[in-house]
Amino acid sequence: MSTLTGTAGKSELNKSEFKPVLWTSGDWNAFFGFGTNILVNMLVLTGLLRFVLKMPDSLVFGRILPALGLMMCLSTFYYAYLAYRLAQKTGRNDVCALPSGVSVPHMFIVTFVIMLPITIKTGDPLKGWSAGLVWVFFQSFILMIGGFIAPFIRKITPRAALLGTLAGVSVTFISMRPALEMYMTPQIGLVCFAIILVSWFGGVKYWRGIPAGLVAIAVGMIIAWGSNLFGLGLGGLSVKGVGDAFANFGFSVPIPAVGYVFSGFEFLGIILVTAIPFGIYDLVEAMDNVESAEAAGDEYPTTRVLTADGVVSLIGCLMGNPFINAVYIGHPGWKAMGGRIGYSAATGLMVIVLAWFGIISVLLALVPVVAISPILLYIGMLIGAQAFQTTPVKHAPAIVLALTPHLAAWAKLQIDTMLGSTMNAAATVGGMAADKADAVKAAAIAALPQQGVFYHGLEVMGGGSILGGLILGAIGVFIIERDFEKASAFALVGAVLTYFGFMHGEAVGIGGGFGVTPAVALAYAAMAAGLFAASKLGAGEHYAAHPEMSAAPAE
């Protein structure tokens, strides 16, 4: 008879009869934490649609958000079901469902790279919406097909490489934005951050067990609305804003948008340039997040996870949602705060209510976003730490190596955003002719190296950052383990991926026959040849290969 976690005294024979607990007290913490995470993303997404893409409220609240709600509800319910089955199979009550929702990096990519340029070019936001739907349409199939090769990739790739590139995403694109928002309004941000930290890291329990995430939001609202009494306006909230928000309050259900999907095929050439590499990005990111969950004790089938992401994204797309679904970073964090099965399903119900009744608009006017930012920073902290905590200590340099492409990608995005904003501002105030904007921008970029900013290096290193981080991390691990043959194989894969622009390049293709970034591809090929020669010369002791070598931290 074996003793199992969370079910002491149950034998293997009794597992089939085991009934997992659907809701625990910890699910409240995870629900408010994860729910506010989802809420933040929905608020940001709604802001992009209304204020960047200038889409009419009838389209945003009547078509897109209802379809988005349906997609996320299907996703969170499915992952709650997978968690239930895993708990039932293992006889454990500590199984945590995978978190999922709109892919945050892709939310910005499809907005600024696909929908905004096409909307500006055509002058029609419906055309931009259609193009976004086609983008998700292709990405959905990439995920479904990729689900069948993902288990093989996980098997041959060291955990430090998978979690290292994931840590890069968490440090840059997950953690930095909320951290900066906190310090822009520290009176709210830092206070709420302290409330989160002392509970989720320090173990402090609040009155009657109220979840820390809810306490943080309540305190943030009190400070924001209270500051209006003194004319400070912290958080940017107002009574007028709340009144205006109720104009979008109503009830809308998803309506099929198949016609809009196929009408967007006229922009197929523009769409495929980003849809293919970012579909692969999703594939690798989902694998990383499944690996992260396994490191935290919950082993999910990679193929079913990726296929589910593809299927629910396709359903959402056909109903009018131009944003793709993804398994989220953060499973260890929600599990650490007590999340199990119920928090995922409860979040799905919450999303339906928010999206179908137009409540998002009201919440945008009631809750200061900076009060929610600390929760996202907390998740980023946990994921970054996990890469070091669940891999051998000697692999730490490889994890740092896997981080670097993401730092480059994040820095390039900041520069691009600043330059674009500057050009627009100069044109608006009449300081520069519109036809000179591209020339001025090119001249500014060319002058950056003189100031110590190597823009081209950021561009090349940061291209396809999640694949670049995975390849570099794997090479680093295998060199540390003196398994030069496997390091050579990953370097060769890096050469091929670089040749076609899937990493270290901003476009997919063959670059006139010589590759998108031929110098980098050639360098990877030379690295592969040198490492292979080293393996044949017997340089160093040959250590055992992954996965055994990275199964547990070194003593």
N, C-alpha and C positions, 0 to 999 in steps of 0.2 A: 504493500500500500504506500502511495506517495502523497506527501503533503504539498498542496498547490497554493500559490499566492492568492490570497483573498478567499479561499475556500478550504480552510483547514479541515482535515478529516475526510475529504472527498477522494474517492479512488478514481483511477482511470476509467473503470467500468461505469461510474456514475456521471461522467462528463456529459453524455448524451441527454441526461435528465436534468442537467444543471440549468437553472433559469437566471440569466444575468439580471442584475438590478438596472432598471431603465433610468432611474434618476437618483442621484446622491446629493448630499449637501454641497459637495465640491462642484457639482454641475452649475450651481448658481454662480460661483466665482467665474468659472470658465464661460458661462453664458454671457455674463455682463462684460467680461474681458473680450471674448471673441465677438460678441454681438456689437460692442462699441467699435471694434476693429472694422467689422463689416459696415457699420454705420458710417464711419469716417470715409471709407472707400466709396460708399454710395453718395455721400455728400460731395466729395471731390468730383466724382464722375458726373453728378448732376450739374455741378458748377462748370465743368468742361463743356458739357452739351449746351448749356444756356448762355454762358458768357464768352466762351472761346469760339465755338462753332455757330453761335447765334441761332440755334434751332428754336423753333416756336414751342411754347409750352404745351401746345396740343400734341406735338410729336413726342416731346420729352416725357410728359406725365401720362399721355394717353396711349402711347405705343411702346416706347423704348423701355421705360421703367417696369411696366407690367411684364414684358417679356423677360427682362433681367430677373425679376422676382421669381418667375416660374423656373428659370434655369437654375438659380441658386437654391431654390427649395428642393428641386429634384436632386441636386448634388448633395446637399447636406443630409437629406433623408437617406440617400443611398449609402453614404459613408457611415451614418448611424447604424444602418442595417449590416454593413460589413463588420463594424465593431461588435455588434450583437452576436454575429456568427462566430467571430474570433473568440469572444468571451465564452460562448457556449462550447466551442471546440476545445479550448484550453482549460475550462473550469475556473476562470479568473474573473474577479470583479474589479480589476484595476485597469482594464483595457480602455484606451482613449480613442475616440473616433478621429479620423483624419480631418483637419480643418480644410475648408475649401471656399472658393468664391471667385470674384472677378480677378483675373491676373493683373496685378497693379502695374508692372512695367509695360505690359501690352496696352493697358488703358491709355497710357500717354503716347505710346507708339502709334496706335491706330488713330488716335485723335490728331496728332501733329504731323505724322508722316503720310497718312492716307486721307482721312476725312477732311482735314482743314485745307490742304492744297487743292483738292478736287472741288470743295465748296467754293473756295476763292476763285478758282479757274472758271467754274460754270455759273457762279452766282446763285446756285441753287442748293440749299442745305439738304434737300431730299436726295440729290445726286451723291453728296458726301456720305449720307446715311447708307445708301445702296452700296457704295464702294466698301464701307466698313463691314456690311453684311457678307459680301463676297470674300473679304479677307478672312473672316471667321469661318466661312464655309470651307475654304481650303485647309485652314489650320486644323479644323475638326477631323478631317480625314487623315491628315498627317499624324495626329495623336492616335487615332484608332489603329492605323497600320503600324505605327511605331511601338505600340504596346506589346507586340509580339517579339520584338527584338530587344526591348529594354531589359528583360531578365538576364540575357546574355551579357549585355554591357555592364550591368551591376556585378555580375559574377567575376569579370576579369579586371574590374577597376578597383583600386584600393579605396578603402573607406575615407582615408585622409583626403584623397582627391575629390571624391563626391561631396563630402561635408565641407572641404576647404573652399570650393567654388561657391557653395551655398552660403558659407559665412561671408564671402565677398559681397554677395547680393544683400545680405542682411546688414552688414556694416555700412554700405553705401546707399542703396536705393530704399532700404527699409528704415534704417536708423537715422540717417543724416537729416532728412526733411523734418521729422517730428522734433529732433533735437534743436534744430535751428528755430523752429516755430516756438518752442518752449522759451528760448532766450530772447525772442522778439517781444514776448509778453511774459516776463518772468514772474510777475505778481500772481499769475494764474498757473503758468506752466510748471515752475519749480515747486510750488506748493502741492500741486496735484501729483507731481513726480515723487515727492517725498511720501505722500499718502500711499502710493503704489509700492514703493520700495520697502517701507517698513512692514508692510503686510506680506507681500509676495516673496521678499527675500529675508525680512527680519522675523517673520512669523507672528506679527502682532495681529490680534483679532479685534475687529471693531464691534461696537455696541450691537448686541443681539445677532452677531454673526453677519452683519450687512456686508456684502461683497465690496472689496477695496475699489474695484472699478466704478461701482455705483457711488461710493463715497466721494471719489475723485471728481466725477462728473457733477455731483450735487454741490460740492464745495466750489468748483469752477464756476458754476452758474451763479451761486451766491455772490462770489467776488465780482463777476462780470456785471450782473444786474445791480449789485450794490454800488459799484463804481459810478454808475450813471447818476446816482443821487449827488455825487460830488463833481459831476461834469467831466469825469476822466474817460469814460467810454471804453474801458478795457474789454477786449473781446469783440468789439464792433456790433453789439446787440442794441436793438431799439424796439419800442412798442409799435412804432409805425411798420417796422420790418415784419413783426409778427402778424399785424393786421393784413398786410399785403400778401403774406404767405398763405393765408386762408383762401385766397382766390383760386388756388390750385387744389384745394381739398375736394375730393370726390371719389368716385369708384370707377376703375377701368380694368378690364381683363385683357389678356393677350389676344391679339388678332393675327391670323396668318399673314406673313409678309413675303410669300414665295415670289410674287411678281417683282417686288423690289430687289430681291436677291438676284434674280436672273437679269434684271435690267442693269445691274451693276457690272455685269461681265464686259461692258464696253471699256472698262478701265483695267482689264485683266493684266495687261503688260506692266502697269505701274504696281499693281497689287502683288503679283507673284514675286517681285524682287525682294519684298520683305516677308511675305507670307511663308515662303519655304524656310528661310533661315530661322525665323521666329517660331515656326512650328517645331523645328529641331530644338530650339531653345526650350520650348515648353516640355518637350520629351525629356531632355536632360534634367530640367528643374524638377519635374515630377519624380524622376528616379531618385534625385538627391533627397527629396522630401520623404519618399518612402524609406530610403536608407536612414534618414534622420529618425523616423518613427521606430524603425527596427532597433536602432541604437538605444532608444528609450524603452525598449521592451515589447513593442507591438509590431509583429511581422505581418504585413499585408501583401497580397499578390500584385506584383507590379503590372502585369498585363491587364487585370481587371480594373485597376485604378486608372491607367491611361485610357483604356477603352471607354470607361465611364465618363472621363473628362471630355473625350471626343464626342460621345453620344449626346450628353446634356448640352454641350456647346452648340452642336448642330441643331438640336431642338430649339434652343434659345435664338439661334440665328434665323431659322425659318419662321419664328414668331416675331422677329423684328429687333433682336438684341445684337448690337455690333461689337460686343465685348466677349472675350473668350473666358471659359471657366478653367480653374487650375486648382490643384491641391496646394494648400498654402504652406509656407514656412511657419513653424511655430508649434507643431505637435508636442514637443517636449515641454514647452511652456504651459500649454493648456493642461497637459497631464499633471505637471508639477503643482498646479493650483487646484487640482482635484477633479478636472473634467473627465467624464467617462463617455457614456452613450447619449444621454439626454440632451447635453448642451448643443450638440450638432443639430438634432431634430428641432429643438426649440428655436435655434437661430433661423432655420428654414421657415418656420411659421412667422417669426418676427419679420423676415424679409418680405414675405407675401403681404402682410399687413401694411408695412411701410410703402411698398411699391404699388399696390393695387388701390390704396386709399389716398394717395397723394400726400402722405404724412411727412415725407422727406422734406418737402418745402417748408413745412412748419418747424421741423427740427432744425433746419438750417438757420432759422431765425431765433430759436430758443437756446441752443447749446453752443457755447464757444468751442470751436474746433480745437483750440489749444489745450482744453481740459482733457481731450481724448488722446492727444499726441503722446503723453508719457506711456500709455499702454503699448503703442507701437514701438517705442524705444526699448521698453522692457523686453518685448519679443525679440527684437534685434540683438539685444545683449545676450539672451539665452542661446540663440542659434550660433552666434559667433563663438561663444564659450564652448558649445557642444563639440565643435570640430576639434578642439584641443583636449577636451575631457574624455572623449570616447575613442581616441586613437593613441597609439604608442607615443610616448614623449619624444622619441627620436625623430618622429615624422613631423614635428612642429615646423621646421624650416620649409617643408613641402607645402604645408597649409598656408604659410605666409606667401609662398610663391603663387599659390592658387588664388590668393586675394588680389594680387597686383593688377590683373586685367580689369577687374571691376573698379578699382580705384581710378584707373585710366579712363574707363568709360564714363564714370561719374564726373570726373574733372572736365572731360570734353563736353559733356552735356551742359555743365555750368557755363563754359565759355561760349558754346553755341547759342544758348539762351540769352546770355548777356549781349552778344554781338547782334543777334536778331532784334532784341528789344531796342538797342542803341540805334540801329539803322531805321527802324520804324519811327522812333522818337525824332530822329533828325529829319526824316521826310515830313513828319506831321507838323513840326514847327517851322518848316520851310528852310532849314539849314542845309538841305541837300536835295538835289534833283532825284526823282524816283529811279531814273535810268542809270544813275551812278552808284546805287546801293551795292550791287554785286561787286563792282570794282573796288569800292572803299572797303568792303568786308574782306576781300581777298588781300588787299594791301595791309589791313590790320593783322590778319593771320600771318602773313609773311614777315611782319615786324616782331611777332611774339618771341621768336628765339633770341633776339637781341635783349629781351627782358628776362631771359632765363626760363621762358615757358615753351616747352617743346611740343607744340600743338600736333605736328605730324606724328610724333612718337605716341602721343595719347590716342590719336586716330587709329594708328596701326595696331598698337597693343590692345586697345579697348574694343576693337571690332570683334563681334561674336564672343563677348567676354566670358560667358558661362562655359562655352566649349574650350576657349583658350585656357581658362583657369583649370578645368578638368584635365586637359592634356598636360599642362605644365606641372600640376600637382602630382599626377601619376608618374611622370618622368622623374620628378624629385624623389618620390617614395621608393621607386625601384632602384634608383642610383644609391640612395641611402642603404637599401637592403643588398646592394651589390648584385642585383639581378639585372645585369646590363642588357640581356637579350630582350626582356620585357620592356625595359626602358627604351630600347631601340625600336620596338614595335609601336609604342605609343608616339615616339618622335616621327615615325613614318606616317602614322595616321594623321598627325599634326600637319605634316607636309601636304598630304592629300586634301585635308579640309581647308588648309590655307590656300592651296592652288585654286580651289573652286570658290573661295571667298566666304566659306562658312565661319571662319575665324580670321582675325587680323585683316578683315576687309569689310567695306560698307556695301558691297553688292555681290550677288551670286552670278557666276559666269566663268569664263576662261580668259578674260582679259586679252582678247586678240590672239589667243593661242599660247601665251606665256604665263597665264595665271593672273589672278586679280592682284596679288602682291607677290610677284615672282621671287624677289630677293629673300623674303621671309620663308617662302616655301622651300627654296633652295637651301637655306640655312637649316631648316628642320631636317631636310633630306641628308645633309652633311652630318648633322648630329646623329641621325639614325645609323648612318654608315659607321661613324666612329664608335658608337656604343656597341654596335654589332661586332666590330673588330675586337673591341675590348672583351666582349663575352667569349669570343673564340680563343683569345690569348690567355684566358683563364685569370684575368686580372681580379684579384681579391677573392674572398670566400663567397660561394654562392649560397644565399640564404633561402629559406623556404618561401614560397610565393603566397600571394594573396589568395584566398581570404584569411588563412590561418594566422598570417603574420600580423594582421591588424585587428584581430578579434577582440583584443583587450589591451588596455594601456600597460605600458611597461612598468615594472616595479621600480 
